[in-house]
Amino acid sequence: MIRAKASLGILVVSLAAAIAFERYGQGQLFNIASERGGDFLKILLALPGPPVMDGPYPDLIDKYLESQDFKGRMDVFHLTPLSMLVAILFRWTFAFVSPVIVYLACLFAALSALSLFLYSRTKSVAWVLSALLSYPLLTAVDRGNLFALVSNICLIAALLRKRCDWQAAVLFAIAINVRPNVAIMALPLLMTRPAWFFSLAAATIGILLTTFAAANLLLPGYDLDSFRMGLHKYFVVYAAGGRGVPLGSSVYGALFALDHPRQYVPATLIAWAGLPIAIFAFWKERLRYDEFVFICAAATSMGTTIFADYHLLVFLAPLILAKDNRVAIPSLLLLAPKSFWMIGSFNVQVLLNPAIMFIGSWLIIISALPRWHEPKKAVLS
């Protein structure tokens, strides 16, 4: 099995190689330099609020203030209530502290929380460094998508704890209220203790209603109609337009890069064909927890229309949990950059990552077939 130090070594080597290819070859590892931190700063600066405090990188802040990316055909009202409430509150802090300082402080807090949790669970500095040097986390920092980073940290923490309690319910509820599609990731805990569903539902609905009411109070223009219209604009302008396909990993992205986006629904159904089998096998205790976590993460990734590469950080959970290389190797491959050449205007990762998820899931399922003749304790040990 691939251990922490080996994982760290592979991630460092692959990162160095990807950086070299981006510099001297055709690969594309990160977003364009002029958009650094844009998923946080640009979105928040598109919200109404007081004049911003002066600080570092004033030209960048002025550029984001003038940007029409979230003030025209697409706006910020696609944000979920929790994300919108957080965005509104931090937008008001810009009147007292420079936006760049706020962003860096939030980033430091998120990375510190992830590092401290991973060390508390693994007692390994190598696992902490593996997370910090993984391609998805570096992409989240580059893009500035702190919402995705927090969502993934919550998922990883809940999955590694393996406890069906209120803390896990709140962690999952936060993640779901940021990215509703990650609800599939709750299956490993839900099937371990079905009654936990009520705690999860209560926490999720409670956060949803509370944050929606608060966001509407602070920004009256944010209501059900504007949210629905914001989602419509997001899908028409961003998803259907393919703007989120580069530096992304989903079945839709792969098909878009191959010029067959209309085949998304049947292709996703094929990609999800193994999920019901995995659910049944896990219920019958013929699939291990780490294996099921990987399959659920893969199903989430493949089935989401736009799945930016920073969301791949969730594969850190099955990598740390892995009991054999059938889980460890595909998880590690998804955390490592593979941007060594381009296919047209798309990074080859757009095609490789969904393929790794699909093949990895089926190899796990097929390898579990002989276990149906083994005692349950031998399977799960």
N, C-alpha and C positions, 0 to 999 in steps of 0.2 A: 504493500500500500504506500502511496505517496505521502510522506510526512511533511511536517511544517518547514523544515530547513530545505528539503528538496523542492517544495512548492515555491518557497521564496527564491531559490536559485533559478528555477525555470521562469518565474515571472520577471526577474531582473534581466535575465538574458534576452527574453522575448521583447521586453520593453526597449532595451538598448538596440536590438535589431530593428524594431519598428521605427524608432526615432531616426536611425540611420537611413532607412528606406524613405521616410518622409523627407529627410534632408537631401538625399542624393538620388533617390529613385522615384517611384510613382505612387507610393503609398500615401494614405491620408489618415493620420493618427488622431489629430485634434481638430477642433473647429478653427475657423480663421481667427487670426490674432485680434482683429478689430472687434470681435464679438465676445471677448473674454468676460465671463461673469454676467452675460446678458440675460440668462434665464431667471436671474434674481433681480438684477438692477434695472434692466429694461422693462420688465413687467411691473415692478413696483413704481417706477417713475412714470409709467403710463396712467397710474391712478391719480385722481385729484388729491391735492394736499398743499401744504404750505411751501414756500420757497425752501430750497435745500441748502444745507450748510456747506460752506466752502471746505475743500480738503484735497487729498491726493487725486491725481488724474482728473483735473477739472475738464479737460477737453473730452475725455470719454463720457463723463457725466452729462456735459452739454449735448453731446451727440445722442445719448440715450434719451434725454429730455425731448429732443427734437424728432426722435424716431417715430415713424408712422406705422411700425410693424404691428402695434397693438392699439392703434387708434383709427384704423380704417376698415378694410375688408375683414380683418380679424381683430377682436378686442380681448380684454382680460376677463370677461364675464363667463368664460368657460371654466374658470377656476372653481373647484369644489368649495362649499361653505367654509370648511376648516382652513384651506389654503387661502381663500379670500380674506378671512378674518385676520390671519397672521400677516398677510400682505398689507392690509389696511393699517394695522398697528405699527408695523415696521416703517411703512411710508411716513407716518407722522413723526417717527424718531429722526427722520432725515432733516427735520427743522432744527435739531439740536446737535446732531452728530453727522459727520460726512457719510454719504451712502457707502463709499468704499470702506470706511472704518467699520460701519455696521455689518457689511457683508463679510469682511475678514473676521470680525468677532464671532458672528454666527457660524462661519465655517470652522473656526478654531474650536468652538463649543461642540459642534457635531462630530468632528474628528476625534476630539478628546473623549467624548462619550463612547464612541465606537471602540477606541483603543482601550479604554479602561474596562469596558464590558468584556471584550475579547480576552484581555489578559486575566480577568477574574475567572473566566470560564475555562481557559486553556492553560494558564500559567506559562505561556510561551511568548516570548518577544518575537519569535519568528512568525507566528500567526498574525501578530499585530502588524508587523512590517509587510507581510504578504497582503493584508487588506489595504494598507496605505499605499502600496506600490502596484496594486492591481489596476488594470486598464479601466474598468468601470468607475472606480473611485476617482482616478485621475481625470476621467472625462467629466464626471460630476463637478469636480473643482474647476475644470477648464470652462465648462458651460455655465457654471454658477447655479445649477439646479439643486438648491438646498431642500426643496420640497421632496424631490425624489430621494435625496440622500437620507433625510429623516425617515421617510417611509421605509426604505430598505434597512436602515438600522433597526427600526422597530420589528420588522419581519425577522431579521437575523437573530435578534435578541429573544423573541418569542419562540422561534424554532429550536434554538440551541438550549433553551431552558427545559423544553419538553414537559412543561407542567400546564395542566388545564385549570388555571386559577384566574382570579380577577386581574392579576398583573398581566398575564398573557392576553386576556380579553381586551384590556385597555390598549396594549401594544398593537394588537391586530386591528382594533377599532380605529386607532390613529392612522395606521397604514391604509386601511380601506377608505377612510374619509379623505385621504390625499389622492389615492389611486384605487378606485372601486374594483378594477379588474384583478387586483391581488387577492380577492376573497378566496380564490381557488387555493391559495397557499395555506389557508386555515384547515384544509382537509386532514392533514396528518394529526392535528390535535383533536379535531371534531370527531374523527373516527376512533380515536383512542378513548374518548369519553364523550358520547353524543350529548349528554345533558349539558355540556359546556356551551352548547349552542345558545342557550338562553342568556348566559353571561355575555357572550359575544354580541348577540343581537341587542341586548340592553345597552351595552357600552357603545356600540356603533350608532344606534338610533339616538341615544342620548347626546353624543357628541354632534351628530348631524343636526338635530333640532336646535341645540343650544348655539352652535356656531352660525347656523343660518340666521337665527333671530338676531344675534349680535352683529353679524355682517350687514344685515338689512338695516339695523338701527344706525350703524355708523356710515353706511353708504346706501341711502334709500333707493338708488337706481339699481341695486343688486337685489332682484327678486326672482320668482320662478320663471317669469317670462324672459327676463334678460339672460338668465342662466341657460334656459332652453335655446334661445337664439345664439348665445355664445358658443354652445356646443355645436349647433348647426354650422356656424361660421368656421369653427375649428375643423370639422370634418370636411367641409367643402374646400376651404382654402389650404389647410395644412395637410390633412390626411390624403384626401383625394388628389390634391395637387402634388403629392410626393415630396413635400418640403421636409418631412421628417424621416424619409427613407435613408439618405446618407448618414453614416454613423448610427445605424439602427439594426436591430436583429429581430425580425418577425417573418412569418410566412408571407404576409402582405408585402413587406419590403422586398423580399426576394423575388416575388412575382412582379412587382413594379419594376425592379431593375431588369427583369427579363422581358418586360413589355407585355405582361399578361395579368394585370391587376384585377380583371374581371373574374378570374378563376379563384379569387380569394376564398369564397365560401366553401366550395367543394374541397379545395386544398387544405383549408383549416380543419374540416371534418375528418379528412384523412390523417392530418397531423395529430388530431385528438383521439384517434381510434384506440390508442393504447390506454387512455386515461380510465375508461370504465373497467377495463381488465385489471389495471393497477388498483383501482378502488376495491374491486372484489377480492383481489389477492391480498391486499393489506387487511381487509376485514376478516379474511380467513387466516390471517397471521402467516401468510406464505411470502410476504414481501416485508423486508426490513424497513424501519423508520427512515434511515438515511436514503434508501432507494426511493421510497415514496416521496420524500421531500424533493429529490431531484426531478422526478417525473412531474410533480405538481408545478415546480418552478418552470420546467420546460413547457408545460401546457399553457401556463400564464404568458410566457414570452412569445410562443408561436402564435397564440390566438389573439393577442393584442394588435390592433391595426398598426399603430405607431409605437414601437418599443425601442426607445433610445438606448444606446449601449450602456449608459450609466445605470440603467435598471438591472443589468446583468450582475450587479454586486450581490444580489440575493443568492447567487450560486456559491458564495462563500460558505453559506450554511451547510449544504450537502458536502462540500469539500472538507470542512472540519469534522463533520459527522461520519464521513466515509469509513467503512470497514474493509473495503477492498477497492481495487483499481477500476472496477466497472462503474463506480460512482465517482471516484477521485479524478480519474483522467478526463472525462468529459467536463466535469466542473472546472478543473484547472484550465482546460483549453478555452472555456468560455470567459474566464477571468483574464486570460492572456491576450495581448494584441496580436493580430494576424494580418496587419495592414501592409502586406508585402507587394501588392500590385493592385491595379485598378481594372475594372471591367467597364469600359466607357467612362462615365463620370461617377461610378459607384465603387466604393471600397469592396474588395472581395469578401470582407467579413459579412456583408449584407447577405451573401449566399452561404458562406461557411457556417455561421453560427446557428441558423435554423436547422441545417443538416446535422450538425453535431448534437443538437437537442433531440432531433427525431431519432437518429441512429442510436444515441446513448440510451434513450428511453426504451426502445425496443430490445436492445441488448440486455438491459436489466430485466425486462419482462421475460424474455426467452430464457435467460439464465435461471430464473426462478421456477421454471416448469418442473425440473426434477424434485424440487422441494415438496411437492404435493404428496410424495411417498415417504417423507421424513417426519419424525416427531416435531411438533411445534416448537418445543424448547430448543431443539437442535437448529431450527431455522432462524430463530430470533436471537440466539446467543452471539 
